[in-house]
Amino acid sequence: MVGKYKVITLCGSTKFKDDFLREQKRLTLEGNIVISVGFFEHAGDNEVWKEGTKEMLDDMHKKKIDMADEIFVINKNDYIGSSTKSEIEYAKNTNKVVKYMENL
């Protein structure tokens, strides 16, 4: 497995923290470089709600998508919020592969 590694950025609602951590571990063990979120604002990381921070993090996440070969969407119970929809659209517009945790 040593060699070229695919880079995958995780996207999805941060209320699914456990799913993010599980998928990050699984994808890493499969030989991928995984880029994830910096905070889990919907799971208790309240620093995110300071003025301007959410906007900065959303912009940073698009840069993380730019660095990736593909995105992996954490869509537990088929939930995809507005921020994640925006990230999926951004990924598609930049010709990234989009994969989902749960089939749509």
ChimeraX attribute file (.defattr): number of C-alpha atoms within 10 A of each C-alpha:
attribute: neighborCount
match mode: 1-to-1
recipient: residues
	/A:1	7
	/A:2	5
	/A:3	6
	/A:4	9
	/A:5	14
	/A:6	15
	/A:7	19
	/A:8	26
	/A:9	25
	/A:10	24
	/A:11	27
	/A:12	27
	/A:13	23
	/A:14	20
	/A:15	14
	/A:16	15
	/A:17	19
	/A:18	11
	/A:19	17
	/A:20	22
	/A:21	12
	/A:22	11
	/A:23	18
	/A:24	21
	/A:25	13
	/A:26	13
	/A:27	17
	/A:28	17
	/A:29	10
	/A:30	12
	/A:31	15
	/A:32	17
	/A:33	18
	/A:34	20
	/A:35	20
	/A:36	18
	/A:37	19
	/A:38	12
	/A:39	15
	/A:40	17
	/A:41	17
	/A:42	13
	/A:43	13
	/A:44	12
	/A:45	12
	/A:46	11
	/A:47	12
	/A:48	18
	/A:49	11
	/A:50	8
	/A:51	9
	/A:52	9
	/A:53	12
	/A:54	14
	/A:55	12
	/A:56	11
	/A:57	15
	/A:58	16
	/A:59	12
	/A:60	14
	/A:61	20
	/A:62	18
	/A:63	12
	/A:64	19
	/A:65	24
	/A:66	17
	/A:67	13
	/A:68	20
	/A:69	17
	/A:70	20
	/A:71	25
	/A:72	23
	/A:73	24
	/A:74	24
	/A:75	20
	/A:76	16
	/A:77	10
	/A:78	12
	/A:79	13
	/A:80	17
	/A:81	11
	/A:82	10
	/A:83	13
	/A:84	19
	/A:85	14
	/A:86	14
	/A:87	20
	/A:88	24
	/A:89	14
	/A:90	15
	/A:91	21
	/A:92	14
	/A:93	9
	/A:94	11
	/A:95	12
	/A:96	18
	/A:97	14
	/A:98	17
	/A:99	15
	/A:100	16
	/A:101	15
	/A:102	12
	/A:103	9
	/A:104	8
